[in-house]
Amino acid sequence: MVLMPVPEATKRLADIKRALRQAAPEERAARLRELAYSIRRADLAMIAKAGQGHIGGDYSAADIVTTLYYAVLDVRPEDPQWAERDRFVLSKGHAAGILYSTLAHAGFFAESELDTFMEPMSALNGHPNRRKVPGVETNTGPLGHGFPVAVGTAIAAKLDGSSRRTFVLTGDGELQEGSNWEAAMNASQQRLGRLTVIVDRNRFQQGAATEETSGLDPLDAKWAAFGFEVRTVDGHDHEALYQALSEERAIDDRPLCLIADTLKGKGVSFIEDRVEWHHKVPTAEQTAAALEELNA
């Protein structure tokens, strides 16, 4: 099945993006928050229906992904292979739900397709597939693979003399994979100034806290030692995210690492900061309670 863009939704994305870039900070933050919670609701419905998903990691990343698509990324849902588009790689591919919900909301494909999540023959698998889902830049799932691909994408842009940017979202537990640090060394050596890695620092991975499993702190110092410009931001502060992600960056400069402090399951009180919600599906009663909180 080939997923097709939705013209009215793609026009809405362009209109919203234009308005947000021109808006006052308070107005922009309020609108992005509204969009993020709408996307969380779609993600909740999708996971509850499928009986599968990673809602905790989806929700910790929701505000980051929403800010990127609605205020930062230069992309065209009606032409997802446009050569000069910015690239976004979801390296923590198990959080495919929040990417699908955002892509559908932005018009890359119909929101009704979310009802097929995890069904046989559905394009919307548990991990994103670039051959099936418009807007997906590379297949991810095995942790530690997305960031190296993003580095290659940024190198290609630099060789092309292109101003397009590359953004990659990693999980923090994912940084225990050595392939990320090989990629980081290369990114610094190549001076990929238009590459931004965003770390979803929710401090949990499957089964335990990251610091109990294989400690990452001091994470900022590690990235700095690999030659990155490093900043820390509240990963649920939409205006802070917008300012950090939209800042113009030189092609031949240090790459940026944005460590986003987040809460696993952000937005639903009984899911927030709970390790068991890495891969847990809400019951019908929990879904109703979560929806009530997300609507508040």
N, C-alpha and C positions, 0 to 999 in steps of 0.2 A: 504493500500500500504506500502510495506517495502522498505525503502530507503537503497541503497547499496553503499559501498565505491567505489571510482574510482582509480584503481591501479596506473595509471600514475601520478595522482594528489597526492596520498599519498607519492609516491617516491619523487616527487618534494618538498613536504613539508619537508621531512627528509633532502633532500639535501640543501634546503634553510636554515633550522634551523642550520645545521652543519656549513654552511658557515658564517652565521650571528654571531654565537658564537665565531668564530675564527677571525672575521673581525676587522679592526681598527674602533674606535668609529664613525668617520665621515662617513665611508663607510656603517657601520651598520645602522646608522640613516637615511642615504639617501635611502637605500634599503627598510627599514621599512616604510618610508614615501611613497615611490612608491607603496608598497603593500597596505597601508591604503587607498590611493586614488583610487586604483583599486577596493577595496572592497566598498568604498563609491559610486563609479559609479554603481556597481552591485546593491547596496541597493536602489539607486535612481531609476534605471530602474524597480526594483521589486515593489516599492511603487507606482510609476507612473502608472504601468500597473494594479495593484490591485485597485488603488483608495483608499487605506487605508494604515495606518502606522504611525510611530512616528519618522519622519526623524530628528527632532531637537535633541532628546535624542540619536538617533542612531549615529549621527555625533559627538556629544560630547564624546561618548564612543569609537569611531572607532579606535583611535590611541592606546588606552589602550588594547582593545581586540586583535588588530593586533599584538602588541608587545608580548602579552601573548602567542598566538597560534604559532607565527612564531619564537620566540626566547626564550621563557621561559618554557612553559608547556611541561611536559614529557607525551605525549599522542600518541596513535597509531590509526589513522583513520581506518586502515584496521582491527583493533581489538578494537572497542570502549569500550568494557567491560573488557579490560585487568585489572587485579586486582590491579596492582601496578601503575596505571596511576595517574597523578595529577588530582585533581578535580577542575573544574571551574563552579561556580554557578552564573548565571545572575539573581540577585535578582530583578533588575528593569526589570521585564519580558516583559513590554510593548515595550522594545527596542529589541524585538526578531529579527527584520529585520537585525540588524548588526551582531547578532550571526549567523543567517542563512547564510548570505552572506559570513561570514568568514568560517563557517564549510564547505560550498560548495566549496569555493576557496581552502580550505585545503584538500579536497578530501574525506570528510566524506560521501558525496553524490554528485550526478551530479549537476553541475551548472544550467543545463536546468530545474531542479526542482524549481528553484526560480521563474519561470514563473507561477507556480501554487499557489503562495502565496495568501492566503485568499479565494481560490476557494473552492466550496463544495467538501468534501471528501479529500482535500489536507492534507498532513501531516504537512504542514507549516501554522499553525494557527497564530492568532494574539499574542498568548503567547506560549512559548515553552512547548512541551510535551515529556517527556522522553520515553514514550511508542511508539512514532511515529518517533522521530528524533534522529538518532545516534549522540552521542556527547553531548546531553543534559542530565545533571545529575539529575535534579529535575524540576518538573513543577513549574513555577512561574507566577505571574500575580497579585494576591492579595499582595499588598505591605507590607513589613515587614516580609514575610515568608521565603524568600530565605536565609537570613543571619542565622536565627536559624537552618535551615537544614544544612548549611555549617559548623556550629559549631558542630553539631552532626557528620558530616562526618569527621571532624578533630579529634574528640574524638575517633571515631572508628579506625582511622589510628594510633593514639597513643596507644590504647589498643592492636592493632595488632603488635606494635613495628615496624611499617612501616615508611620509610623515605618519603613516598609520601606527597605532599603538597596540601593544599586546598586554593583556591583563590575565593573570592566572590566580585562581583561588585554591589554596591548599588547606588541608586539615592540619592541625598541629601534631597529632599522633603520626600522621603521614611523614613528618619530617624526621622520623626515626629511620627512614629508608635512605641509604647512602647515595642513591642516584640523584637525590635532590641537591646534595652538596657538591657533587661533580658538576651538575648543571649550574649551580651558583658560581663556582669557580670560573666556568666558561663565560657566563654572562658578564661577570666583572672584567675578565680579560678582554672581552670583545667590546666593552664600554657600551652596553645596550641601554642607553638613557631613556628609551621609550618603552622599556619593559618594567612592569609593576607586578610584584608578587604580593598577594594579600594572604596573610595567615589568619585563618579562622581559629582564634586562640580561645576555644571554649574549655580547654584543659581536661577533656575526657576523650577516651577512645573506646573501642568495644571492650567492655568488661572492667575497666578500671580508669583511674586518673592517669594522665600522661606522666606526671612526675613520679607515680608509683611504678610505672612500667619501665620507662627509660627516660630519665629526666632531661628536659630541654633547656631549662633556665641556666644561665641568663641568655634568653633567646635573642634579645636585641644585640647583645655583644657578639654572639655567634655570627649573625648576619653582617654586622659591621666588620668583623674580622675577614669575612669573605668579600669585602669591597663594596657592599651595598650602602646606599643612604638608607637609614632606618628611622621610621617614625612609629609611634604607638598612638592608637586612636580608639575611642569607644565605638565598637562595631555595631552599636544600635543608635548612634547619634547621626542622623541622616545628613545634617548640615556639615558636621565634621568630616564625614565620609566624602561628601560632595567636594568640599574644599581640597581635601587631600588627593582625591582621584582625578579631579578635573584640572589640576594645575598643569600648565604647559611645561613640557620637559624637552631638553635638547636631545638630539639624536645621539651625539657622541659624548655621553656623560655616564655617571654611575647609575646603574639600575636602582630602583626603589623597592624596598621591602616595607610594607605597611602591616604592622602587627595589630590586628583588630581584636581587642578584648571583647569577648562575647559570652553569652550564656547559652548553654545547650538547652534547646526547647523554649527559647525566648518567646514570651507572649501568652503562655499558658502556665498558670501557677504550679499545677501538680506535675508538669513535665520539666519545668526549668531546673537546670543544674542537677539533674538526676541521671546517673550513668546508665540505668536500666532502659532509658528511652533512646539509647543509641539505635536499637533495632527492636522496638516494641510497637505494637499496633493498638490504638485505643479501642476499647469496647464501644458498643452503641451508647451506653450511658456516659462514658468518658468523652466520646465524640460530641455529644450534646452539651456537656459541661464545657468542653474546650471551645465550642462554637459560641457559647454564651459569653465567654471571656473575650474572645476575639472580636465580637460584635460590640463590646462595651465601649 
